[in-house]
Amino acid sequence: MLRVKLNNYMDERTFETLELPALIELAARYVQTAPGRIRVTGLRPSNSRSLVLRDLEITGECVAHLKSEGKFDLTGIDDPAPILSTLSIKATTLEPRQILALERLLLAGKSLRDFMKSAEARTRYPQLARIMAGIPDLGFLLASMRGKILPGGEIDDSASPELRTLRRELAERRSRIHRALQSIMRNRSQAIQEEIITFRNGRFVIPVRSDSRNQVPGVVHGLSSSGQTTYIEPFSIINQNNELVRLRELEEIEIARILSALTQALRDQLPAIRTTLEIVTEIDVAQAKALFALQFDCTAPRISDGRDLVLHDARHVLLEHSLRASGSRPVPISLALNEECGVLIVSGPNAGGKTVVLKTVGIISLMAQMGFYVPAREALLPVFDQVWADIGDQQSISANLSTFTAHMRNIARMAQQVQPPALVLLDEVGTGTDPEEGAALAIAVVDYFRRKGATTIASTHYPRLKMWASQTPGVRNASVEFDEQTLRPTYRLILGTAGSSSGIEIARKMQVSEEILAQAQAMVGPGHAQATEYLRRLKAILEEQENLRAALEKERLDLAQARARLQADYKKKEEARKKEFESALQATIDEF
């Protein structure tokens, strides 16, 4: 459901860029009802903190319910919107299958309503209880409908006393007609083509050989395709067939009356049925979010009051979904931004995962603001009024836009409309033009969003932008790791250091001629070479510190486990000593 405030610029272009439609399509696989699927495909982020918190709480209660009690069964509910439209028109009558569809909806609503009658359920699931309490009590309506229409759409004999009587009479009349026709066929066996009773023009007839049709006086109701068989209604059963026709017409009238009465009973409760539909759909969507969370090992994001954005071991859920087919998993990322440091510059080699970092943060932010749990070990997220993304090649031949022009037009629109709290994602900002001017533009664009107070993550290959990030308060460098030995990216995000683009190393991996690579290496300026070497040394120092931190953490955990074992041993021995003392004391008392 779209729930937004004014000045919200989460437009469809941003959603497409961050692959929100693909995420929604994936989530839609977990709904059980047709209205639920329609609702899921219309989901959009909310920028209301209270609504986001409420939706996340509802998702959490559904997760808890799935783990302890299983799914709410909402299967078999088709889209009732056309049926309800018909029901709103006076003097219309629903078809049996349409009535069955509404009965299934009402049964699902009753099941949810009944579940929340217990005090324990209301205590464990307060948000779900609040929602389900709004389901109207339509038990009387269900009772009036129960058993009248069979699963195949036929009207049951017990739908009314009149229908039961008519069908009993119909069965008896058919039986008498069959006995009469069987007697005629036995007496005129030479004239009969085949001893079967068939039905033509709504009347029972027998197949007579065309060359012997005069032997069976009666009304002809047609010939076989070969012309060798004539279907005759003997004069002796015409009155009985007439009575059968009359009874069938009375049956149809009674069925029409029953359907009309059921339709009117439903029409009288149309507002309550619409309310039931709304709540059943809401529960279906909430449960789909919970199923999605369990399927992708998602966690409940905490919602920050300010700009704090913290992700630990976050994954791009669409990338994870696509990698599962090959048995792989994406490399998780961790990062932290806040009021003091709200800008992150991500650098590193091509195909190293810079764009994935931007998209991961973007899609996780949108997920949280739609009430989804997020694929991360831990997440603390702001509620953004705006999410902007300039990612990918936006070249347009039809609009006469080059890649650079398209990016600049998009960035211009973002700069004109950005209002915090906002998330701005810029992929290789400033590329596609003269490198000197591109680097200057990149710095100016990122600094503009920094001064505007937008949480900004930008990827780059420009050394000047990396240097600016290292010297500017509120800006932090990060890099995607590149393994110098294997010449492959590891996709790890390393905070605190800029990364080298490693263009020559990647070209060597792509088997570019060594002659070309040697010439390229010779043409690299000494300043650039020194900066690259500095980044490598800095990365090595950071890795050494990280390894030391990991070793200290392991030692801390080992000490904690050893202490816990000692405490457990001490407790066990103390309990044994106490028991021994009490036994000795009791023995002394007994002797005394």
Beta strands, then each sheet from edge to edge (+ up, - down):
strand 1: 198-200
strand 2: 203-209
strand 3: 218-223
strand 4: 229-234
strand 5: 302-303
strand 6: 309-314
strand 7: 333-337
strand 8: 343-347
strand 9: 378-381
strand 10: 386-390
strand 11: 422-426
strand 12: 455-460
strand 13: 475-483
strand 14: 488-495
sheet 1: 1+ 2- 4+ 3-
sheet 2: 5+ 9+ 6- 7+
sheet 3: 10+ 11+ 12+ 8+ 13+ 14-
end
